[in-house]
């Protein structure tokens, strides 16, 4: 079983790690691979859907995740603002 991951998720994790706001592996790409995460390409359809979403969430990373989840029928991890969208969310 594998999981899809968005390249912008890795980008956001790397930024937060560099700012000291998140503890993440130094080799994030390898950590994702050994945990069966596959990279999900960002398509024009994802990008246009992200731009057209209602303004419940203004974070560009999150809007792309929402658009991909809707387009590809994926489940995402929790963010309180995700409740306003029609997507499958894991709440921990």
Secondary structure, 3 states (H helix, E strand, C coil): CCEEEEHHHHHHHHHHHHCCCCCCCCCHHHHHHHCCEEEECCCHHHHHHHHHCCCCCCCHHHHHHHHHHHHHCCEEECCHHHHHCCCEEECC
